[in-house]
Amino acid sequence: MGKSVATDIATIGRINAVPAILQVICETTGMRFAAVARVTDTTWTACAVLDNLGFGLKAGGELDLTTTLCHEIRGSHQTIIIDKASEDETYCDHHTPRIYQFESYISVPVFRTDGSFFGTICALDPRPAALKNSPIQPMMESFARLLAIQMESEENVQRTEAALLREREVAGLREQFIAVLGHDLRNPLFAITAGAELLERRDEDEKRLSIIRHILTSGRRATQLVEDVLDFARGRLGEGITLNLQPCPDLAEAIQHVVHEIQRVHPERVILLRVRDTQGIVCDRERVCQLLSNLLGNAINHGASDSPIHVSAEMLGDAFVIAVHNLGQPIPLAVQTQLFQPFTRPGAESTHRGLGLGLYIANQIAVAHGGHMEVLSTAEAGTLFSFHMPSTAPTLALT
């Protein structure tokens, strides 16, 4: 049995309507054997059988194609009906009724929805039956059309399930890729930056210190790029950014630390921070700090260098809001709609180097917390990015 025929048998076997169709045919005609057959140019194979005769044929069973009338139907595409084979002008001397010892017989062709020939629905019995000029032919031809539709539907389901299985396998490979990337890149980068920090503390030569600090800056930048790529892979290719949700009584201190760290790296910029009551907030502190760091980095890189950056964190109504505001060139409306997509930057003319993942990752962190990001940007008011997290969102995010 060929692989395609075996697949067709399995498809017919999964269609719940087939046993009922065969039962209706037998009850309507009085015949005691009915089957759905897959007919190729070389084989006749039973896909489904209702046998009350003891004929001995089961699903998967084969007959010599040349001994069957289905072989002729494959060529003519016409229904064959025989009331009493021994008295039928066409089939009284035909070898098929003699081989299978039947008097009454009906077989209708089954075509796939694309018009190709599939096989037949057939029934037979050793006793005569009044089949011609009865409703049985249109009924069985309707069953054949129904079967074609059911086959297409079942095959579509199987293709979809196969595609989902492949996608799960690919997702597994993606997770392995993320783990390998994290291990093979982050560890050596950590060694480079840790070594550079040690050398920076011990060396007093200004020329060597300049090189060491350049190594340190490049190492930290490369580490951040790797972290961004990992977060992108988790958010876009994996199952999303994962959170460690905890009550954060020290959230205000963590936010202040983020601002102070960025201020230390950019001492020429003015960053004004306002933090109000953050008690009772449940979130992933490290991810919220990462979100704020990305927003602040965006303001540093794209905002006006001679104007202060305003940062606020507070409860507004039933939502916790972190906002970062800067002056500078407004973000065009067309760009605003794409800002939280990967590889997008607020300023199309910006010379700032990077992957354009900062705002995408910030948005993924917001979504993981059950919240969202907003942006407002005009020439008069400047640009305001804000993270809004409903006070009930963290509980939902745990699921």
N, C-alpha and C positions, 0 to 999 in steps of 0.2 A: 504494500500500500504506500503510495507516494505521500510526502509530507503535506502537500496542499490538500489532498483528499482527507487525510487524517485531521487536518485543521477544520475542514468543512464539516466533518462528522462531529467534532467537538462543538462547533458553532451551532449546528442543529440541535445538539443535545442540551445546549443552554437555553434554548427557546421554549419557554413554558407552554406556549400555545400548541406546539406540535402534537403531543399526546392527545390533546382535546380534539384537534383537527382529525386525526386518524380515527378516534372514537366516533365522531360525528359521521364520518364517511361510512364506517361499518354499520352503524345503526341506521343510517338513511338508506343504504343500498341492500342491507341484509348480507353483504359479503363478509367473510370472516378473516380476511388477510388484507392489510393495507400497509404501505410503506412510503417513506421519502427516500429516493435513491439519488446518489451522485453519479452522473453518467459522463464519462470522458470518452475520448476517441478509442480508448483501449480497455476501460474498466467499467463495471457496474458494481457499486458498493452501497449497501444499505446504511442510511444515516439514522433512521428511526423506524421501528417496526411495531405493529400491533398484530400479533399472530394468535388467532383462536382456532387455527387449523392444525397446529402441530407441524407447520411447514419446516420448522427448524432453522429459520434464518433470524439472526440477531443483528443489532447495530454493529457495523464493522464487517459483517459478512459480505462475501463477494459471489457474484454469479458470472459465468462465462458470457461476456457481452454479446456475442453473436447468437446466443440462445434466447435473447430477450427481445421483446418488442420495443423497449426503450431505445435500443440501438437505432431502430427505424425512426423513432420520434426525434432523436438527436439530429437526424438528417432532414426530416420533413417539417419539424416544429409544429406538427399537427396532433391534436388529441386522437387517441384510438379508443373506440367503444365497441365491445362485443357482448351481445346478449347471450348467445348460445354458439360457442365456437364450432361445434360439430355440424351446425346447419348454416353457418355464415359463409357466403359465397367467396369472400376474400381469405378467410382464415381457417376454413374447414380442413384444408390440406397443409396448413402451415405447421412448421416443426415446433414452434413455441408452445401452443396449447397441448400438443402431445407430450412434450418433455415435462411440463409442469402440471399437466392433467387438470386444466381448468376449463370451465365452460363460459363463465361470465368474467369480463375483464374491462377495466377502464384505466387509462393512464393519460395525464395531462402534463405538458411541458412546464418546467419552472425556469424562468429567466431572472437573472440578477437585475437590479435596477439600472445597470448600465447597458442592458440589452443582451448580454452574453448568456449562453445556455449553461444552466447549472445541472439540471437533471429532471426528475419526474416525481409526481405524486401518483401512485398507482394502487389499485386494489384488484383482487381476484378471488374466485371461489369455484369449487368443482360443480356447484349447482348453477343453473341458468338464472339470470336476473333481468328484469325489464329496465334497462338503462337508457336506451336510445329514446329520444323525444321526452326525456324526463328532466326535472330540475337538477339532476346530479352533475351534469357537465358544467353548467355555469357556476354551480356552487364550488366544484373542485377547482375551476379556473380562478375563481375569486380567492380560494385558499392559496393557490399558487402565487397570486399577486401579493397576498398578505405575507406569505412566507418570504418572498423576496424583500419586502420592506423590513420584516423582522430580522432577516439575515444582515441587511445593511446596518441596522441599528445595533445589533449585537457585535458586528465587526468593528463599528465605530467605538463602542464601549471598550472592546479589547485593545484597540489601538491607543485609546486614551489611557487605559490602565498600564499598558506597556510603556507609554511615554512617561507616566508618573513614576513608574518603577525606575526607568532610566534616569529621571530627574533626581530621584532619591539617591541613586548611586552616584550621580554627579555631585549632589549636595554633600555626600560623604567625602568625596575627593576634595571638594572645596574646603571642608572643615580640616582635612589633613593638610591641605596647602596652607591654611591659616596657621595651624600649629607649627608646621615646619618653618614657615617664614618667620613667625615670632621667635622661635628658638634659634634659628640659624643667623638671623640678622640682629635681633635685639641684644643677645648676649655679647657678641664681639663689639658692638657699638658701646655697650655699657663698659666693657673693658677699656676701650679707647678713651672715653670721657673720664672714667675714674683715674686712669693713668695720667691723663692730661691735667686733671685737678691736682693730683699729687705732685707732679712736676712744677705746676704753677706755684704751689706753696713752698717748694724747696729751692727753686732757682731764682737768682737775683739779677742775672744778666738780662738787660732790656731787650736785646735782639732775640735771644732764645725765648724770653717771655712772650714776645710778640707772636712768634711762631706757635708757641704752646697755646696761647689764647685763641689763635686762629683755628688750631686743631680742635680745641674745646668747643668753640662756637660751631664749627662744621659738624662735629660729632653730635652735639645736642640737636642741631637742625636735622641731621640725618635720622636721629632717633625719633624726632617728632614726625618726620615724613613716614617712617615705618609704622608708627602708631596710627597715623591717619589712614594709611593704606589698609592696615588691619581692621580698623573700625569701618572703613568703606566696605571691605570684604564681608564683614559680619552683617552690616546693615543692608547691603545690596545683594550679596550672593548667598549669605547664610540665613539665619533665622532672626536677624535683627540684633541690635545692641542689647546685651544683657545688663541687668541692674542688680545691685546689692542694696535693697531698700532698707533703711534703718531710720529711727528717730535721730535727728541731727541737732542736738542742743548747742553744738559749737559751729553751726553753719555760718554765723556772722563772722567768727574768727577766720574760718576757712576762706570766705569771700575776701576779707581784708588781706589775707596772705597772698591770694592770687593777684590782687591789685598791687601790693607792695613789690612782689616779684617782678611784675611787668614794668613797674615804675623804676626799679633798680636797673633793668636792662635798657630802659629808655629814659634816662634822667632828664633829657631835654624836653620831654613832654609833660604837660600838666594833667593829672588825672584826679578828679574830685569824686569822692565816694560818700554815699549816704546809705547807711544800713539801719533799718528800723526793725521792730520786733520780729524775729524769725523763730521764736519758740513754737514748738509743736509741729514743725515741718518734718515730714517723712519723705526722704528722697535718697538717692545715691549721691552722697556728698562729693565723691571724687568726680563723678560724671557731671554734676552741676558745676563744679569748679572748672572742669574741662570746657563746658559750654561757655562759661563766662570768659575763660582765657581765649577761646576762639573769637568771641565777639569783640573783646578788647584788642586782640591782634588785628582784627579786621578794621577797627577804628583807627589804630595806630598807622596801619599801612595805607588806608584810603581817605582818612579825614584830614582836615586842614592842620598843618603842623604848628600854626601859630594860635590855635584856639584850644581851650581845655576840653577834655573828654569827661563827661558826666556819667557816673555809674550809680545805680540805685538798686536796692534789694529790699522788698517790703511786701506785706500782705495788703492787697487791695480788694476789699470785699471778701469773697470766698476763694480768692486765687492768690498764689504767691507769684510775684512778678520780679524778674531781673531785667533791668533796662540799661542800655548803653547808648549814649547820645554824643554825636560829634558834628561839627560844622564842616563845610567843604562842598565840593561839587555834588549836586544831587544825583541820585541813581535813576537813570531813565526808566520810565514805566515798563517798557518792553523787557528790560533787564530784571526789574523787580519780580516779575512773574516767574523767572527762572532761577532766582538767587539760591534757593535751597536744593537745587539739583546739583549733582556732582560735577566737578570741573568747571564751575561757574565762578566768576569774580565780579564784585560790584562795579569796578571801574574797568571798562574795556581797554582804556589806554594805559592802565597801570603797568609799571615796570617791575612791580613786586613779584619775586619768584615764589612759586609754590604750585601745589597740585590743584588748587581750587576746591578743596574738600572741607575747609573749615566750617562754612555755613551749612553744608550738607550734613556734616557730623553733628553740629549743634542741633539741627532740626531733628535728626534721628534720636538724639538724647531726649529732646522735648517730647517727641511722640512716644518714646518708651516710657516716659513718666506720665503719659495720659494727657500731655499738654500740647502746646503748639507755639510756633514762632510767628512774630509779626514784624513788618518793616514799614516805616513811613519815611519818605525822603522828598524834601522840597528845597528849592534854592533859599527860601527865606528862613525856614525852621531848621534846616540841617537834616541829618539822618538819625533815626531812632530804631534800633533793633531791640525787641523785647521778647522774653520767654515767659509764657503764662502757664502755670500749673495749677489746676483745680485742687483744692485741699483734699478732695476725695480720690484723686487720680492714683496716688501711689498704691492704694489697696487694690484697685483694678489692675494696675500694671503687674502685680505679683502673679496674676494668672496668665 
